[in-house]
Amino acid sequence: MAQGKSLLAKRLTIFAQLTEEEQAYLDKLEARPVHIMGGTEIAYEGQSTQSVYIVRHGWTCEYKLLPDGGRQIIAFPVPGDCIGVRSVLLKASRHSFQAISDVTLSRIDAPRIVRLFNELPYLGMALLLATTRNEAMIVEHLISLGRRTAIERIAHFFLELHDRLLPVGLAGKTEFDCPINQYLLADALGLSAIHVNRMLRQLREEGLMTFADHKVTFHDLTRIEQLAGYFRSSDTPIILRDAVAKKI
């Protein structure tokens, strides 16, 4: 079984063992990368052109703009993620996407995604499950905004990012690079940039984590997980090829 060369393939092999044919299909999907400068809008809310983007390099953000000009960042798609899957299902983009660093993307038009599910349903299920896993993290984001304290929000956010970057080899055991600035973090967590700065200082002074020079370092994982109420799921679902075949 092929383990996958791309970061998307690495992410999908959490849920599935891909065949050589499936790996080759992924390679074709990513065969024509597009390079985009940081700050560039990738897709906008209401856009009817239906495409999925595979993030190959760099970081992006998914957000909604409010009538008063405010912005709520919903998620930060990172290398190995797919963005815009919902736009294919819902016929239009419900959010905007922007590059927050220089990024490399592979664009896939909606008809090709539909063919993927028809021609290689096992691969399609793996892609859908990876997308659903990210949606579950958005639920945690909602809980943070509604119920967690400011310091708990920040701690939980960085622990979650760490767990998303580990499977694709972009994080070490206790550290990872992160291009997010305090203003983006504030827009994601419903805080002011000043409050974010204060909470980051408190986390540093308590010996829990440091965020400096675009690098996150955890100094005491056990304590910061306790602070955030962070629990890692040990029941990662594995897609059974025979089960998918019987349902198609």
MARMIDO-492245 format. One record per atom (N, C-alpha, C): residue number from 1; residue in three letters; atom name; x, y, z. Coordinates in steps of 0.05 Angstrom, whole numbers. Each point is the difference from the previous one (the first is absolute). Layout:
% residues N
PT|torza|rolo|kolmi|xx|yy|zz
PT|NUM|ALA|CA|X|Y|Z
...
% end
This chain:
% residues 248
PT|torza|rolo|kolmi|xx|yy|zz
PT|1|MET|N|17|-24|0
PT|1|MET|CA|-17|24|0
PT|1|MET|C|18|25|0
PT|2|ALA|N|-8|19|-15
PT|2|ALA|CA|15|25|-1
PT|2|ALA|C|-7|18|24
PT|3|GLN|N|20|12|11
PT|3|GLN|CA|-5|17|24
PT|3|GLN|C|-4|29|-7
PT|4|GLY|N|6|7|-25
PT|4|GLY|CA|-6|28|-9
PT|4|GLY|C|24|18|2
PT|5|LYS|N|5|15|-21
PT|5|LYS|CA|22|19|-1
PT|5|LYS|C|-9|28|8
PT|6|SER|N|-25|8|-7
PT|6|SER|CA|-9|26|6
PT|6|SER|C|-9|2|29
PT|7|LEU|N|-3|25|10
PT|7|LEU|CA|-9|4|27
PT|7|LEU|C|-29|-8|2
PT|8|LEU|N|-16|4|-21
PT|8|LEU|CA|-28|-9|0
PT|8|LEU|C|-1|-30|4
PT|9|ALA|N|17|-14|-15
PT|9|ALA|CA|1|-29|2
PT|9|ALA|C|8|-9|28
PT|10|LYS|N|19|14|12
PT|10|LYS|CA|8|-6|28
PT|10|LYS|C|-24|3|19
PT|11|ARG|N|-16|22|-5
PT|11|ARG|CA|-23|4|18
PT|11|ARG|C|-21|-22|-5
PT|12|LEU|N|-4|-8|-25
PT|12|LEU|CA|-21|-20|-5
PT|12|LEU|C|8|-27|10
PT|13|THR|N|26|-6|1
PT|13|THR|CA|8|-27|10
PT|13|THR|C|-4|-3|30
PT|14|ILE|N|-9|21|13
PT|14|ILE|CA|-9|-3|28
PT|14|ILE|C|-24|-18|1
PT|15|PHE|N|-17|3|-21
PT|15|PHE|CA|-26|-14|-1
PT|15|PHE|C|0|-24|-20
PT|16|ALA|N|19|-1|-18
PT|16|ALA|CA|-2|-20|-22
PT|16|ALA|C|28|-7|-10
PT|17|GLN|N|2|-25|-10
PT|17|GLN|CA|24|-9|-14
PT|17|GLN|C|-5|3|-30
PT|18|LEU|N|14|18|-13
PT|18|LEU|CA|-5|5|-28
PT|18|LEU|C|15|-18|-18
PT|19|THR|N|-13|-8|-22
PT|19|THR|CA|13|-16|-20
PT|19|THR|C|18|17|-18
PT|20|GLU|N|16|-13|-17
PT|20|GLU|CA|16|15|-19
PT|20|GLU|C|-17|16|-19
PT|21|GLU|N|-23|-11|-8
PT|21|GLU|CA|-18|15|-17
PT|21|GLU|C|-11|25|13
PT|22|GLU|N|-8|-3|25
PT|22|GLU|CA|-10|23|15
PT|22|GLU|C|21|22|4
PT|23|GLN|N|24|-10|7
PT|23|GLN|CA|22|19|3
PT|23|GLN|C|6|15|-26
PT|24|ALA|N|-1|-14|-22
PT|24|ALA|CA|5|12|-27
PT|24|ALA|C|-21|21|-6
PT|25|TYR|N|-25|-6|8
PT|25|TYR|CA|-22|19|-5
PT|25|TYR|C|5|26|16
PT|26|LEU|N|8|-3|25
PT|26|LEU|CA|7|23|16
PT|26|LEU|C|22|16|-12
PT|27|ASP|N|21|-14|-10
PT|27|ASP|CA|22|14|-13
PT|27|ASP|C|-10|16|-24
PT|28|LYS|N|-19|-10|-15
PT|28|LYS|CA|-11|14|-23
PT|28|LYS|C|-15|25|9
PT|29|LEU|N|-15|-3|22
PT|29|LEU|CA|-15|23|11
PT|29|LEU|C|18|23|8
PT|30|GLU|N|24|-7|8
PT|30|GLU|CA|19|20|10
PT|30|GLU|C|21|7|-20
PT|31|ALA|N|-4|-9|-25
PT|31|ALA|CA|21|2|-21
PT|31|ALA|C|5|29|-10
PT|32|ARG|N|-19|18|4
PT|32|ARG|CA|3|27|-11
PT|32|ARG|C|-4|20|23
PT|33|PRO|N|21|4|16
PT|33|PRO|CA|-2|18|23
PT|33|PRO|C|-1|29|-9
PT|34|VAL|N|-13|16|16
PT|34|VAL|CA|-1|29|-4
PT|34|VAL|C|12|14|25
PT|35|HIS|N|17|20|-5
PT|35|HIS|CA|13|14|22
PT|35|HIS|C|-14|27|4
PT|36|ILE|N|-8|5|25
PT|36|ILE|CA|-15|24|7
PT|36|ILE|C|15|15|22
PT|37|MET|N|1|26|-2
PT|37|MET|CA|14|16|20
PT|37|MET|C|-18|4|25
PT|38|GLY|N|13|3|23
PT|38|GLY|CA|-14|4|25
PT|38|GLY|C|-18|25|-2
PT|39|GLY|N|-24|-1|11
PT|39|GLY|CA|-18|22|-1
PT|39|GLY|C|-20|-1|-23
PT|40|THR|N|4|-19|-18
PT|40|THR|CA|-17|-2|-24
PT|40|THR|C|-25|-16|7
PT|41|GLU|N|-23|10|-10
PT|41|GLU|CA|-25|-15|3
PT|41|GLU|C|-1|-23|-19
PT|42|ILE|N|-7|-24|10
PT|42|ILE|CA|-1|-24|-16
PT|42|ILE|C|-28|-4|-10
PT|43|ALA|N|-20|4|17
PT|43|ALA|CA|-28|-3|-8
PT|43|ALA|C|-16|19|18
PT|44|TYR|N|-23|9|-9
PT|44|TYR|CA|-16|19|16
PT|44|TYR|C|-28|-12|5
PT|45|GLU|N|-12|10|21
PT|45|GLU|CA|-26|-9|8
PT|45|GLU|C|-20|6|-22
PT|46|GLY|N|-17|-20|-8
PT|46|GLY|CA|-19|3|-21
PT|46|GLY|C|10|-7|-27
PT|47|GLN|N|26|-6|-3
PT|47|GLN|CA|11|-7|-26
PT|47|GLN|C|-13|-25|-10
PT|48|SER|N|-9|0|-25
PT|48|SER|CA|-14|-23|-11
PT|48|SER|C|19|-19|-14
PT|49|THR|N|24|9|-7
PT|49|THR|CA|19|-18|-12
PT|49|THR|C|9|-21|20
PT|50|GLN|N|-6|-25|-6
PT|50|GLN|CA|4|-21|20
PT|50|GLN|C|27|-14|-4
PT|51|SER|N|17|3|19
PT|51|SER|CA|27|-12|-1
PT|51|SER|C|8|-9|28
PT|52|VAL|N|16|-20|0
PT|52|VAL|CA|13|-9|25
PT|52|VAL|C|30|6|-3
PT|53|TYR|N|12|8|22
PT|53|TYR|CA|29|7|-1
PT|53|TYR|C|14|-18|20
PT|54|ILE|N|21|-13|-9
PT|54|ILE|CA|18|-15|18
PT|54|ILE|C|23|18|8
PT|55|VAL|N|3|4|26
PT|55|VAL|CA|22|17|10
PT|55|VAL|C|25|-17|1
PT|56|ARG|N|19|7|-16
PT|56|ARG|CA|25|-15|-2
PT|56|ARG|C|22|13|17
PT|57|HIS|N|0|26|1
PT|57|HIS|CA|21|15|15
PT|57|HIS|C|-12|26|10
PT|58|GLY|N|7|8|24
PT|58|GLY|CA|-10|25|11
PT|58|GLY|C|-26|-2|15
PT|59|TRP|N|-9|22|12
PT|59|TRP|CA|-24|0|16
PT|59|TRP|C|-21|18|-11
PT|60|THR|N|-25|-6|4
PT|60|THR|CA|-22|16|-9
PT|60|THR|C|-20|4|24
PT|61|CYS|N|-19|17|-4
PT|61|CYS|CA|-21|3|20
PT|61|CYS|C|-28|0|-14
PT|62|GLU|N|-19|-10|14
PT|62|GLU|CA|-28|-1|-9
PT|62|GLU|C|-15|19|18
PT|63|TYR|N|-15|19|-12
PT|63|TYR|CA|-13|21|17
PT|63|TYR|C|-26|10|-12
PT|64|LYS|N|-15|15|16
PT|64|LYS|CA|-24|14|-8
PT|64|LYS|C|3|29|8
PT|65|LEU|N|-8|18|-18
PT|65|LEU|CA|0|29|6
PT|65|LEU|C|-27|8|10
PT|66|LEU|N|-2|17|20
PT|66|LEU|CA|-25|10|11
PT|66|LEU|C|-7|27|-12
PT|67|PRO|N|-25|8|1
PT|67|PRO|CA|-8|25|-12
PT|67|PRO|C|15|24|10
PT|68|ASP|N|9|-1|25
PT|68|ASP|CA|15|23|11
PT|68|ASP|C|30|-1|-6
PT|69|GLY|N|8|-19|-17
PT|69|GLY|CA|28|-2|-7
PT|69|GLY|C|16|-19|17
PT|70|GLY|N|-12|-10|21
PT|70|GLY|CA|13|-19|17
PT|70|GLY|C|5|-27|-14
PT|71|ARG|N|18|-15|10
PT|71|ARG|CA|7|-26|-13
PT|71|ARG|C|0|-22|21
PT|72|GLN|N|-12|-22|-6
PT|72|GLN|CA|2|-24|17
PT|72|GLN|C|14|-22|-15
PT|73|ILE|N|24|-6|9
PT|73|ILE|CA|15|-22|-13
PT|73|ILE|C|-11|-27|11
PT|74|ILE|N|-7|-17|-18
PT|74|ILE|CA|-12|-26|8
PT|74|ILE|C|20|-22|3
PT|75|ALA|N|20|0|-18
PT|75|ALA|CA|20|-21|1
PT|75|ALA|C|25|9|-15
PT|76|PHE|N|21|-15|5
PT|76|PHE|CA|26|5|-14
PT|76|PHE|C|8|-26|-15
PT|77|PRO|N|-9|-3|-25
PT|77|PRO|CA|9|-23|-15
PT|77|PRO|C|31|0|-4
PT|78|VAL|N|12|-23|5
PT|78|VAL|CA|29|-2|-1
PT|78|VAL|C|8|-21|-21
PT|79|PRO|N|26|-2|-6
PT|79|PRO|CA|8|-20|-20
PT|79|PRO|C|-11|-28|5
PT|80|GLY|N|-11|-12|-22
PT|80|GLY|CA|-13|-26|2
PT|80|GLY|C|-30|2|3
PT|81|ASP|N|-11|24|4
PT|81|ASP|CA|-28|4|1
PT|81|ASP|C|-12|6|-27
PT|82|CYS|N|-26|-5|-2
PT|82|CYS|CA|-16|9|-24
PT|82|CYS|C|-19|22|8
PT|83|ILE|N|-1|21|-16
PT|83|ILE|CA|-19|21|6
PT|83|ILE|C|-20|3|-22
PT|84|GLY|N|-24|8|7
PT|84|GLY|CA|-21|4|-20
PT|84|GLY|C|-18|-24|-6
PT|85|VAL|N|4|-21|16
PT|85|VAL|CA|-17|-24|-5
PT|85|VAL|C|-29|7|4
PT|86|ARG|N|-7|17|20
PT|86|ARG|CA|-27|7|5
PT|86|ARG|C|-13|15|-24
PT|87|SER|N|17|15|-14
PT|87|SER|CA|-11|16|-23
PT|87|SER|C|-9|-19|-22
PT|88|VAL|N|13|-23|-3
PT|88|VAL|CA|-9|-19|-20
PT|88|VAL|C|-26|-12|8
PT|89|LEU|N|-4|-6|26
PT|89|LEU|CA|-25|-12|9
PT|89|LEU|C|-23|20|1
PT|90|LEU|N|6|25|6
PT|90|LEU|CA|-21|20|4
PT|90|LEU|C|-3|19|-24
PT|91|LYS|N|15|-4|-22
PT|91|LYS|CA|-3|15|-25
PT|91|LYS|C|11|28|1
PT|92|ALA|N|9|9|23
PT|92|ALA|CA|13|26|2
PT|92|ALA|C|16|1|26
PT|93|SER|N|20|17|-1
PT|93|SER|CA|17|2|24
PT|93|SER|C|-14|15|22
PT|94|ARG|N|-1|-11|24
PT|94|ARG|CA|-12|13|23
PT|94|ARG|C|20|16|16
PT|95|HIS|N|25|-1|-7
PT|95|HIS|CA|21|14|14
PT|95|HIS|C|20|11|-19
PT|96|SER|N|18|17|9
PT|96|SER|CA|22|9|-16
PT|96|SER|C|26|-14|10
PT|97|PHE|N|19|-2|-19
PT|97|PHE|CA|26|-12|7
PT|97|PHE|C|22|19|-9
PT|98|GLN|N|20|2|16
PT|98|GLN|CA|23|18|-6
PT|98|GLN|C|26|-14|8
PT|99|ALA|N|21|6|-16
PT|99|ALA|CA|26|-10|7
PT|99|ALA|C|12|19|21
PT|100|ILE|N|9|-11|23
PT|100|ILE|CA|13|16|20
PT|100|ILE|C|30|-1|-1
PT|101|SER|N|10|-18|-16
PT|101|SER|CA|29|0|-7
PT|101|SER|C|1|-7|-30
PT|102|ASP|N|23|1|-12
PT|102|ASP|CA|1|-10|-28
PT|102|ASP|C|-8|-29|0
PT|103|VAL|N|-17|-8|-18
PT|103|VAL|CA|-11|-27|0
PT|103|VAL|C|3|-12|-28
PT|104|THR|N|0|-27|0
PT|104|THR|CA|-1|-15|-25
PT|104|THR|C|-25|-17|2
PT|105|LEU|N|-18|2|-20
PT|105|LEU|CA|-25|-14|0
PT|105|LEU|C|-3|-16|-26
PT|106|SER|N|-16|-21|1
PT|106|SER|CA|-9|-14|-24
PT|106|SER|C|-30|4|-2
PT|107|ARG|N|-9|11|-22
PT|107|ARG|CA|-29|5|-4
PT|107|ARG|C|-13|-24|-14
PT|108|ILE|N|-23|-8|10
PT|108|ILE|CA|-15|-22|-12
PT|108|ILE|C|-28|9|-5
PT|109|ASP|N|-9|-1|-24
PT|109|ASP|CA|-27|9|-7
PT|109|ASP|C|-21|-21|11
PT|110|ALA|N|-24|9|5
PT|110|ALA|CA|-20|-17|12
PT|110|ALA|C|-6|-26|-15
PT|111|PRO|N|-2|1|-27
PT|111|PRO|CA|-6|-25|-15
PT|111|PRO|C|21|-22|5
PT|112|ARG|N|25|8|4
PT|112|ARG|CA|21|-20|5
PT|112|ARG|C|-3|-12|27
PT|113|ILE|N|-9|16|20
PT|113|ILE|CA|-5|-11|26
PT|113|ILE|C|-22|-20|0
PT|114|VAL|N|-21|6|-16
PT|114|VAL|CA|-23|-19|-3
PT|114|VAL|C|10|-26|-13
PT|115|ARG|N|17|2|-20
PT|115|ARG|CA|11|-24|-13
PT|115|ARG|C|16|-16|20
PT|116|LEU|N|14|14|17
PT|116|LEU|CA|17|-15|20
PT|116|LEU|C|-18|-18|17
PT|117|PHE|N|-23|10|9
PT|117|PHE|CA|-18|-17|17
PT|117|PHE|C|-11|-23|-17
PT|118|ASN|N|-5|4|-25
PT|118|ASN|CA|-10|-21|-17
PT|118|ASN|C|20|-21|-8
PT|119|GLU|N|25|9|-6
PT|119|GLU|CA|20|-18|-10
PT|119|GLU|C|16|-14|22
PT|120|LEU|N|5|15|22
PT|120|LEU|CA|16|-11|22
PT|120|LEU|C|-14|6|26
PT|121|PRO|N|-22|-14|6
PT|121|PRO|CA|-16|7|23
PT|121|PRO|C|15|-3|27
PT|122|TYR|N|19|-18|1
PT|122|TYR|CA|15|-3|25
PT|122|TYR|C|17|25|6
PT|123|LEU|N|13|10|-21
PT|123|LEU|CA|15|25|2
PT|123|LEU|C|-18|23|7
PT|124|GLY|N|-24|1|-13
PT|124|GLY|CA|-19|21|6
PT|124|GLY|C|-9|-1|28
PT|125|MET|N|-4|-24|11
PT|125|MET|CA|-9|-2|28
PT|125|MET|C|22|10|19
PT|126|ALA|N|25|-6|-7
PT|126|ALA|CA|23|10|17
PT|126|ALA|C|1|30|0
PT|127|LEU|N|-4|12|-24
PT|127|LEU|CA|-1|29|-2
PT|127|LEU|C|-23|12|16
PT|128|LEU|N|-23|-12|-2
PT|128|LEU|CA|-23|9|14
PT|128|LEU|C|4|-2|31
PT|129|LEU|N|12|-22|8
PT|129|LEU|CA|5|-3|29
PT|129|LEU|C|20|20|11
PT|130|ALA|N|20|6|-16
PT|130|ALA|CA|20|20|9
PT|130|ALA|C|-13|27|2
PT|131|THR|N|-18|7|-19
PT|131|THR|CA|-15|25|1
PT|131|THR|C|-18|1|24
PT|132|THR|N|-14|-23|6
PT|132|THR|CA|-18|-1|23
PT|132|THR|C|15|3|26
PT|133|ARG|N|24|-11|1
PT|133|ARG|CA|17|3|24
PT|133|ARG|C|6|30|5
PT|134|ASN|N|5|15|-22
PT|134|ASN|CA|5|28|4
PT|134|ASN|C|-25|15|9
PT|135|GLU|N|-23|-9|-10
PT|135|GLU|CA|-25|12|8
PT|135|GLU|C|-5|-4|30
PT|136|ALA|N|8|-23|10
PT|136|ALA|CA|-3|-5|29
PT|136|ALA|C|17|20|16
PT|137|MET|N|23|8|-11
PT|137|MET|CA|16|19|14
PT|137|MET|C|-13|28|1
PT|138|ILE|N|-17|6|-20
PT|138|ILE|CA|-14|25|0
PT|138|ILE|C|-20|0|23
PT|139|VAL|N|-11|-23|7
PT|139|VAL|CA|-18|-2|23
PT|139|VAL|C|15|8|25
PT|140|GLU|N|25|-10|3
PT|140|GLU|CA|16|8|23
PT|140|GLU|C|6|30|0
PT|141|HIS|N|3|11|-24
PT|141|HIS|CA|4|29|-2
PT|141|HIS|C|-24|15|10
PT|142|LEU|N|-24|-10|-6
PT|142|LEU|CA|-25|12|10
PT|142|LEU|C|-2|-1|30
PT|143|ILE|N|8|-23|11
PT|143|ILE|CA|0|-3|29
PT|143|ILE|C|19|20|13
PT|144|SER|N|24|4|-13
PT|144|SER|CA|19|19|11
PT|144|SER|C|-12|28|1
PT|145|LEU|N|-13|8|-22
PT|145|LEU|CA|-11|27|-1
PT|145|LEU|C|-22|4|20
PT|146|GLY|N|-15|-22|6
PT|146|GLY|CA|-23|3|17
PT|146|GLY|C|5|-5|30
PT|147|ARG|N|20|-18|6
PT|147|ARG|CA|2|-9|27
PT|147|ARG|C|28|1|13
PT|148|ARG|N|21|-1|-16
PT|148|ARG|CA|26|0|11
PT|148|ARG|C|10|28|7
PT|149|THR|N|17|2|20
PT|149|THR|CA|12|26|7
PT|149|THR|C|20|7|-21
PT|150|ALA|N|10|24|0
PT|150|ALA|CA|19|9|-20
PT|150|ALA|C|25|-17|0
PT|151|ILE|N|11|-5|23
PT|151|ILE|CA|25|-16|1
PT|151|ILE|C|-5|-29|-9
PT|152|GLU|N|-24|-11|7
PT|152|GLU|CA|-7|-27|-8
PT|152|GLU|C|-3|-1|-30
PT|153|ARG|N|-12|21|-12
PT|153|ARG|CA|-3|0|-30
PT|153|ARG|C|26|-1|-14
PT|154|ILE|N|19|16|9
PT|154|ILE|CA|26|2|-13
PT|154|ILE|C|15|-27|3
PT|155|ALA|N|0|-11|24
PT|155|ALA|CA|13|-25|5
PT|155|ALA|C|-11|-22|-17
PT|156|HIS|N|-27|-2|-1
PT|156|HIS|CA|-14|-21|-15
PT|156|HIS|C|6|4|-30
PT|157|PHE|N|0|24|-9
PT|157|PHE|CA|5|6|-29
PT|157|PHE|C|28|-10|-8
PT|158|PHE|N|20|6|15
PT|158|PHE|CA|27|-9|-8
PT|158|PHE|C|4|-30|3
PT|159|LEU|N|-12|-12|20
PT|159|LEU|CA|1|-29|2
PT|159|LEU|C|-13|-14|-24
PT|160|GLU|N|-22|11|-8
PT|160|GLU|CA|-14|-11|-24
PT|160|GLU|C|17|3|-25
PT|161|LEU|N|11|23|-4
PT|161|LEU|CA|18|5|-23
PT|161|LEU|C|23|-21|0
PT|162|HIS|N|11|-4|23
PT|162|HIS|CA|22|-19|3
PT|162|HIS|C|-8|-28|-10
PT|163|ASP|N|-24|-8|9
PT|163|ASP|CA|-10|-27|-8
PT|163|ASP|C|-6|-2|-29
PT|164|ARG|N|-7|22|-13
PT|164|ARG|CA|-6|0|-28
PT|164|ARG|C|26|-1|-17
PT|165|LEU|N|21|12|10
PT|165|LEU|CA|25|2|-15
PT|165|LEU|C|17|-26|4
PT|166|LEU|N|-3|-13|22
PT|166|LEU|CA|16|-24|5
PT|166|LEU|C|-2|-22|-21
PT|167|PRO|N|-24|-7|-9
PT|167|PRO|CA|-2|-22|-20
PT|167|PRO|C|13|5|-26
PT|168|VAL|N|3|26|-7
PT|168|VAL|CA|13|6|-26
PT|168|VAL|C|29|9|3
PT|169|GLY|N|11|-6|23
PT|169|GLY|CA|28|5|5
PT|169|GLY|C|8|29|2
PT|170|LEU|N|-18|18|8
PT|170|LEU|CA|6|28|2
PT|170|LEU|C|1|9|29
PT|171|ALA|N|2|-18|19
PT|171|ALA|CA|3|7|28
PT|171|ALA|C|18|-21|14
PT|172|GLY|N|15|10|19
PT|172|GLY|CA|15|-19|17
PT|172|GLY|C|-17|-7|24
PT|173|LYS|N|12|-14|19
PT|173|LYS|CA|-15|-10|23
PT|173|LYS|C|-10|23|17
PT|174|THR|N|15|22|1
PT|174|THR|CA|-9|22|17
PT|174|THR|C|2|27|-13
PT|175|GLU|N|3|1|-27
PT|175|GLU|CA|3|26|-13
PT|175|GLU|C|-9|-1|-29
PT|176|PHE|N|-6|24|-11
PT|176|PHE|CA|-6|2|-28
PT|176|PHE|C|1|29|-9
PT|177|ASP|N|5|4|-26
PT|177|ASP|CA|0|27|-11
PT|177|ASP|C|-28|9|-5
PT|178|CYS|N|-6|26|4
PT|178|CYS|CA|-27|10|-2
PT|178|CYS|C|1|29|-10
PT|179|PRO|N|-10|5|-24
PT|179|PRO|CA|1|28|-11
PT|179|PRO|C|-22|18|9
PT|180|ILE|N|-18|-10|17
PT|180|ILE|CA|-22|16|10
PT|180|ILE|C|9|22|18
PT|181|ASN|N|-9|25|-4
PT|181|ASN|CA|7|22|18
PT|181|ASN|C|-23|4|20
PT|182|GLN|N|5|18|19
PT|182|GLN|CA|-19|4|22
PT|182|GLN|C|-27|12|-10
PT|183|TYR|N|0|14|-22
PT|183|TYR|CA|-25|11|-10
PT|183|TYR|C|-17|-22|-12
PT|184|LEU|N|12|-18|-15
PT|184|LEU|CA|-15|-23|-10
PT|184|LEU|C|-10|-17|22
PT|185|LEU|N|16|-4|20
PT|185|LEU|CA|-8|-17|23
PT|185|LEU|C|-23|13|14
PT|186|ALA|N|0|27|2
PT|186|ALA|CA|-22|14|13
PT|186|ALA|C|-26|-3|-16
PT|187|ASP|N|2|2|-26
PT|187|ASP|CA|-24|-4|-17
PT|187|ASP|C|-11|-28|1
PT|188|ALA|N|18|-19|5
PT|188|ALA|CA|-9|-28|2
PT|188|ALA|C|-13|-6|27
PT|189|LEU|N|10|12|21
PT|189|LEU|CA|-9|-7|27
PT|189|LEU|C|-18|20|14
PT|190|GLY|N|-8|20|-15
PT|190|GLY|CA|-19|19|11
PT|190|GLY|C|11|17|22
PT|191|LEU|N|26|7|-2
PT|191|LEU|CA|13|16|20
PT|191|LEU|C|13|24|-14
PT|192|SER|N|9|19|17
PT|192|SER|CA|15|22|-11
PT|192|SER|C|30|-8|-2
PT|193|ALA|N|15|13|-18
PT|193|ALA|CA|28|-7|-2
PT|193|ALA|C|15|5|26
PT|194|ILE|N|-9|21|15
PT|194|ILE|CA|13|6|25
PT|194|ILE|C|-5|-22|20
PT|195|HIS|N|-24|-11|0
PT|195|HIS|CA|-7|-22|19
PT|195|HIS|C|16|-25|-8
PT|196|VAL|N|2|-5|-26
PT|196|VAL|CA|16|-23|-9
PT|196|VAL|C|28|2|10
PT|197|ASN|N|12|24|-3
PT|197|ASN|CA|28|4|9
PT|197|ASN|C|3|-5|30
PT|198|ARG|N|-20|9|15
PT|198|ARG|CA|1|-4|29
PT|198|ARG|C|-2|-30|7
PT|199|MET|N|-17|-15|-13
PT|199|MET|CA|-3|-28|6
PT|199|MET|C|25|-16|-9
PT|200|LEU|N|12|7|-22
PT|200|LEU|CA|24|-13|-9
PT|200|LEU|C|23|5|20
PT|201|ARG|N|1|24|11
PT|201|ARG|CA|20|6|20
PT|201|ARG|C|-5|-17|25
PT|202|GLN|N|-25|-3|8
PT|202|GLN|CA|-7|-16|24
PT|202|GLN|C|8|-29|-4
PT|203|LEU|N|-5|-11|-24
PT|203|LEU|CA|7|-28|-6
PT|203|LEU|C|31|-3|1
PT|204|ARG|N|14|20|-9
PT|204|ARG|CA|29|-1|1
PT|204|ARG|C|10|2|28
PT|205|GLU|N|-11|18|16
PT|205|GLU|CA|10|4|27
PT|205|GLU|C|-7|-24|18
PT|206|GLU|N|-21|-15|-7
PT|206|GLU|CA|-7|-23|16
PT|206|GLU|C|15|-25|-10
PT|207|GLY|N|17|3|-19
PT|207|GLY|CA|17|-22|-10
PT|207|GLY|C|-15|-21|-16
PT|208|LEU|N|-22|9|-14
PT|208|LEU|CA|-16|-19|-15
PT|208|LEU|C|7|0|-30
PT|209|MET|N|2|23|-12
PT|209|MET|CA|7|1|-28
PT|209|MET|C|11|28|-7
PT|210|THR|N|14|1|-23
PT|210|THR|CA|11|25|-10
PT|210|THR|C|-8|2|-29
PT|211|PHE|N|-9|24|-8
PT|211|PHE|CA|-5|6|-29
PT|211|PHE|C|16|24|-7
PT|212|ALA|N|22|-4|-14
PT|212|ALA|CA|18|22|-7
PT|212|ALA|C|14|-6|-26
PT|213|ASP|N|4|20|-16
PT|213|ASP|CA|14|-3|-26
PT|213|ASP|C|-13|-21|-17
PT|214|HIS|N|-27|0|0
PT|214|HIS|CA|-16|-18|-16
PT|214|HIS|C|6|-30|7
PT|215|LYS|N|5|-5|25
PT|215|LYS|CA|5|-28|8
PT|215|LYS|C|-14|-4|27
PT|216|VAL|N|-14|-22|1
PT|216|VAL|CA|-14|-8|25
PT|216|VAL|C|16|-22|13
PT|217|THR|N|6|3|26
PT|217|THR|CA|14|-20|16
PT|217|THR|C|-15|-6|25
PT|218|PHE|N|-8|-26|4
PT|218|PHE|CA|-13|-8|25
PT|218|PHE|C|22|-8|20
PT|219|HIS|N|-2|11|24
PT|219|HIS|CA|19|-6|21
PT|219|HIS|C|-10|-21|19
PT|220|ASP|N|-26|-3|2
PT|220|ASP|CA|-12|-20|18
PT|220|ASP|C|-27|-8|-12
PT|221|LEU|N|1|-21|-17
PT|221|LEU|CA|-24|-9|-15
PT|221|LEU|C|-22|-9|19
PT|222|THR|N|7|-14|21
PT|222|THR|CA|-20|-11|18
PT|222|THR|C|-16|23|13
PT|223|ARG|N|15|20|10
PT|223|ARG|CA|-14|22|14
PT|223|ARG|C|-16|17|-18
PT|224|ILE|N|9|5|-25
PT|224|ILE|CA|-15|17|-18
PT|224|ILE|C|-24|-15|-10
PT|225|GLU|N|1|-26|-3
PT|225|GLU|CA|-23|-15|-8
PT|225|GLU|C|-21|0|22
PT|226|GLN|N|9|-1|25
PT|226|GLN|CA|-19|1|23
PT|226|GLN|C|-13|28|1
PT|227|LEU|N|16|20|-5
PT|227|LEU|CA|-11|28|0
PT|227|LEU|C|-22|3|-21
PT|228|ALA|N|6|-11|-25
PT|228|ALA|CA|-19|4|-22
PT|228|ALA|C|-23|-20|0
PT|229|GLY|N|2|-20|17
PT|229|GLY|CA|-20|-22|-1
PT|229|GLY|C|1|-14|-26
PT|230|TYR|N|25|-5|-9
PT|230|TYR|CA|5|-12|-27
PT|230|TYR|C|3|-30|2
PT|231|PHE|N|-16|-14|-16
PT|231|PHE|CA|1|-29|0
PT|231|PHE|C|4|-9|-29
PT|232|ARG|N|19|-18|-3
PT|232|ARG|CA|5|-12|-27
PT|232|ARG|C|-16|-25|-3
PT|233|SER|N|-14|-1|-23
PT|233|SER|CA|-16|-24|-5
PT|233|SER|C|18|-23|-8
PT|234|SER|N|-5|-23|12
PT|234|SER|CA|17|-24|-7
PT|234|SER|C|-15|-19|-18
PT|235|ASP|N|-23|8|-10
PT|235|ASP|CA|-17|-17|-16
PT|235|ASP|C|-1|9|-30
PT|236|THR|N|23|6|-11
PT|236|THR|CA|1|8|-28
PT|236|THR|C|-13|-21|-18
PT|237|PRO|N|-20|7|-15
PT|237|PRO|CA|-14|-20|-17
PT|237|PRO|C|17|-9|-23
PT|238|ILE|N|-1|-25|-6
PT|238|ILE|CA|14|-11|-23
PT|238|ILE|C|-20|-10|-20
PT|239|ILE|N|2|9|-25
PT|239|ILE|CA|-19|-7|-20
PT|239|ILE|C|6|-28|-10
PT|240|LEU|N|-19|-17|0
PT|240|LEU|CA|3|-28|-10
PT|240|LEU|C|-8|0|-30
PT|241|ARG|N|18|-9|-16
PT|241|ARG|CA|-4|0|-29
PT|241|ARG|C|-25|-17|-8
PT|242|ASP|N|-3|-23|12
PT|242|ASP|CA|-22|-17|-6
PT|242|ASP|C|-27|13|7
PT|243|ALA|N|0|14|22
PT|243|ALA|CA|-25|13|9
PT|243|ALA|C|-8|22|-20
PT|244|VAL|N|20|15|-10
PT|244|VAL|CA|-6|21|-19
PT|244|VAL|C|-11|-13|-26
PT|245|ALA|N|12|-22|-9
PT|245|ALA|CA|-8|-13|-25
PT|245|ALA|C|-28|-10|2
PT|246|LYS|N|-9|-9|23
PT|246|LYS|CA|-27|-11|3
PT|246|LYS|C|-21|22|-1
PT|247|LYS|N|8|24|7
PT|247|LYS|CA|-20|22|0
PT|247|LYS|C|-2|15|-26
PT|248|ILE|N|19|-5|-18
PT|248|ILE|CA|0|14|-26
PT|248|ILE|C|-17|-15|-21
% end
